[in-house]
Amino acid sequence: MKERILVLDDNDKWLKSIEAMLGSEYDLFLTTSNREAVQKVRTTPFSLVILDWKLENGTTGLEVLDKMRKSVPDLRAIILTALDQSVLAVASLQAGALDYITKGPRRVGDDNLSEKLTAAIKKHKKGNDLIKVFLSYARADRHKVSRLRSKLVAQGFLPWFDLHDVKAGRWEPQLKKAISEADYFLACLSPNSIDKTGFVKKELKWALEKQDEFDHEDPYIIPVRLAECERPEQLKQFQSVDLFKEGGFTKLVRMLLTKTPTK
């Protein structure tokens, strides 16, 4: 039985070209509709999806992937883009869930594109599990953390962000489950989060309990400073990252890639 791959592009010529490249080896579902693609992923299991970067109504492939991952959190994807891939991703720091393949000024049906697509699909078939990252933050920082989440998604990580991932029902069991399943707990710090009560402190308590399950050298909790601020006493023992400084995000990605994902 052929593996199923969904292909979304707003250009029919590109869809036909990809069908010619991959149709003999894979079971392809081709569409120009963002909505149809999202709905199809909800009902049909796909090995991965291939999404154009620039889609209908100014939507990006990453935005559509975000919606798809509401129903299939670990969905893998290949993003086709006319831009240089280094513009969209930190060079050589992909976490494995995403690939960026440049269309460039090439002709539809370019053999080079076919080779790159085939190689990327084979890499995904051998790929590791996605690295799961829990984002803990004060509500006043939600916009900054939302931007951080988008950057992590673009790097192939699977971040858990309550405004995006929490479902109907009680919050606390969902938070505890997400923290227990995460490969990393990012404690996002700013003057807004210091000495906060409520879920921020509860989340940190649960994360510290999980940290105790690891070897002393094995990273799990990473304090991430969004702005200049003091770190809480419980977090001073952990290596931190300053996102507001140059190279901060690249440093964070390197830290996140040091561990094998949990099952």
Secondary structure by P-SEA (a helix, b strand, c coil): cbbbbbbbcccaaaaaaaaaaccccccccccccaaaaaaaaacccccbbbbbccccccccaaaaaaaaacccccbbbbbbcccccccccccccccccbbbbbbcccccccaaaaaaaaaaaaaaaaccccbbbbbbbcccaaaaaaaaaaaaaaabbbbbbcccccccccaaaaaaaaaaaccbbbbcccccccccccaaaaaaaaaaaaaaacccccccbbbbbccccccccccccbbbbbccccaaaaaaaaaaacccccc
